[in-house]
Amino acid sequence: MNLIAIETATELCSVGLLHQGHITDKKQLAPRQHADLVLGYLDDLLNAQGISKSAVDGIVFGQGPGAFTGVRIAMSVVQGLALAWEVPVVAISTLHNMAHQLWQQNPEQQGKLLIANDARMGEVYWATFEISDGHLKRLTEDSLAAPEAIDTAGFEVCSGSAFKSMLEAPHDARVLPDSHPEATTLLHIVKQDFPQQAQHIIHIQPSYIREKVVFN
């Protein structure tokens, strides 16, 4: 199965390819450059493996929440490719991506995770998860809140850009303020059962959570 992945909801522009069980990727921290990079990265990955676009079996992408422009770019690109190539799509929460990435990188990790990214306008996108007995479990849905409304107590790991200045993690927590969701993680999430998860693109919506994106 040949799958491509796109994640542009944060400052990291990340594109991945699953081909014959092997994952390759291209990524760059490039604020406001995602639209210029994403299709070029995709072409580079396909060409490097000698894969034609007609051989792509499906697409997985980060549907947000995240930067409005970044989420919109991913949705627009995926929509265009899925319709042109007539392939199914899986959309995955950006916050879930980050939690799964942390678990994947630290398989012995146990305990509760708080994933929180700066949503601008003095607010935070956040969700909580738990790693227990080798499984990742979601505890809360993706949400938007003011930093003071988020209780950070009791978390073993705190990850995301909100911990740079907006949220204070427990003193004994592992803090990862520079974490970004990556396309390769999306491929790891879906590679075992992509056909069962996939949908037609017309049934998929981006996850903005907040429709208001600028101050009046």
C-alpha positions in Angstrom: 0.0 0.0 0.0 1.2 3.5 -0.9 0.0 6.2 1.5 0.9 9.9 1.8 0.6 12.0 4.9 0.4 15.8 5.3 0.6 17.8 8.5 0.8 21.6 8.4 -1.2 22.6 11.5 1.8 24.1 13.3 5.0 25.8 12.2 6.4 22.5 11.0 5.6 21.6 7.4 5.7 17.8 7.2 5.0 15.4 4.4 5.4 11.6 4.6 5.2 8.5 2.4 4.5 4.9 3.2 5.8 2.6 0.5 6.3 -1.2 0.9 6.2 -0.8 4.6 8.9 1.8 4.7 8.3 5.4 5.7 10.2 8.4 4.3 9.5 12.1 4.9 10.5 15.7 4.3 9.9 18.4 6.9 10.9 21.9 7.8 10.1 24.5 10.4 8.8 27.1 8.0 6.1 29.5 9.3 4.0 30.9 6.6 5.7 28.8 3.9 3.6 25.7 4.0 1.7 26.5 0.8 4.9 26.9 -1.1 6.5 23.7 0.3 3.9 20.9 0.7 3.4 19.9 -3.0 7.1 20.1 -3.7 7.9 17.8 -0.8 5.3 15.3 -2.0 6.7 15.2 -5.5 10.2 14.7 -4.1 9.1 11.8 -2.0 7.2 10.1 -4.8 10.0 10.6 -7.3 12.6 9.3 -4.8 10.7 6.0 -4.6 9.8 5.9 -8.3 6.1 6.0 -7.5 3.6 7.6 -9.9 0.7 9.6 -8.4 -1.7 7.0 -9.9 -0.1 4.4 -7.6 -1.1 6.3 -4.4 -3.8 4.3 -2.5 -4.8 6.9 0.1 -4.1 10.0 2.1 -3.9 10.8 5.8 -3.7 14.3 7.2 -3.7 16.4 10.3 -7.1 18.0 10.5 -6.3 20.4 13.3 -6.8 22.1 15.6 -3.9 24.4 14.9 -3.0 27.5 13.0 -6.1 28.4 10.9 -4.0 28.9 7.7 -2.0 25.7 8.2 -5.2 23.6 8.7 -6.8 25.2 5.7 -3.8 24.5 3.5 -3.8 20.8 4.5 -7.5 20.5 3.9 -7.4 22.2 0.5 -4.4 20.2 -0.7 -5.9 16.9 0.5 -9.3 17.7 -1.0 -7.7 18.5 -4.4 -5.5 15.4 -4.4 -8.2 13.0 -3.2 -10.7 14.1 -5.8 -8.1 14.1 -8.6 -6.7 10.7 -7.7 -10.0 9.2 -6.5 -8.5 7.9 -3.3 -9.9 7.7 0.3 -8.8 9.8 3.2 -8.2 9.6 6.9 -8.2 12.7 9.1 -6.5 12.7 12.5 -6.5 15.2 15.3 -3.2 17.2 15.5 -3.3 16.8 19.3 -3.8 13.0 19.0 -0.9 13.0 16.5 1.4 14.6 19.2 0.3 12.2 21.9 0.9 9.2 19.7 4.2 10.6 18.6 5.3 10.9 22.3 4.2 7.4 23.0 5.9 6.0 19.9 9.2 7.7 20.8 9.0 6.5 24.5 7.2 3.1 24.5 8.0 2.6 28.2 6.3 5.9 29.2 3.4 5.6 31.6 0.9 8.1 33.0 -1.2 11.0 31.9 -0.3 13.4 29.0 -1.4 17.0 28.5 -1.0 18.2 24.9 -1.4 21.9 24.6 -0.6 24.3 21.8 -0.7 28.1 21.6 -4.0 29.0 19.8 -3.2 32.7 19.7 -5.6 35.3 21.0 -4.6 34.3 24.6 -6.1 30.8 24.3 -4.9 27.2 24.1 -5.9 24.1 22.1 -5.6 21.2 24.4 -6.5 17.5 25.1 -5.5 14.9 27.6 -4.4 11.3 27.1 -3.1 8.4 29.2 -0.5 5.7 28.4 -1.1 2.6 30.4 -0.1 -1.1 29.8 1.2 -0.3 26.4 -1.9 1.5 25.1 -2.7 5.1 24.4 -6.1 6.2 25.6 -7.8 9.6 24.9 -9.2 11.1 28.1 -10.7 14.3 26.8 -11.8 15.7 23.5 -9.9 18.5 21.7 -10.9 21.8 23.3 -10.1 25.5 23.4 -9.7 27.4 26.7 -7.9 30.3 28.4 -4.7 29.1 30.0 -6.0 29.8 33.5 -8.9 27.4 33.0 -6.6 24.4 32.4 -5.5 22.4 35.4 -2.1 21.0 34.7 -1.7 19.1 38.0 -1.3 15.3 37.8 0.3 15.0 34.4 3.5 13.1 33.9 4.2 14.6 30.5 3.3 18.1 29.2 3.9 18.7 25.5 3.2 21.5 23.0 3.9 25.2 22.3 1.6 26.4 25.1 4.3 25.4 27.6 6.7 27.9 26.3 5.0 30.8 28.1 1.3 30.2 28.6 1.1 27.2 30.8 3.2 26.1 33.8 3.7 22.4 34.0 4.0 20.5 37.3 7.5 20.6 38.6 8.0 16.9 38.3 6.6 16.6 34.8 8.5 15.9 31.6 8.0 19.1 29.5 8.3 19.2 25.7 7.5 22.7 24.6 9.1 22.4 21.2 7.2 19.3 20.0 5.4 19.4 16.7 3.1 16.9 15.0 4.8 15.0 12.1 3.4 13.3 9.0 5.3 10.1 9.8 3.3 9.7 13.0 0.1 9.8 11.0 1.3 7.0 8.8 2.2 4.9 11.9 -1.3 5.5 13.3 -3.1 4.3 10.2 -0.8 1.8 8.4 -2.4 -1.3 10.0 -6.0 -0.5 9.2 -6.2 2.4 6.8 -9.0 0.9 4.6 -11.2 0.5 7.7 -10.7 4.1 8.8 -10.8 5.8 5.4 -13.6 7.9 4.1 -14.5 9.9 1.0 -13.1 13.4 1.3 -16.7 14.9 1.0 -17.4 13.4 4.5 -14.4 15.0 6.2 -14.1 18.5 7.7 -11.2 20.3 9.2 -11.1 20.9 13.0 -10.8 24.6 13.6 -12.7 24.5 17.0 -12.6 28.3 16.9 -14.2 30.0 13.9 -13.0 33.5 15.0 -9.4 33.9 14.0 -8.7 37.6 14.4 -9.6 40.3 16.9 -12.2 42.8 15.8 
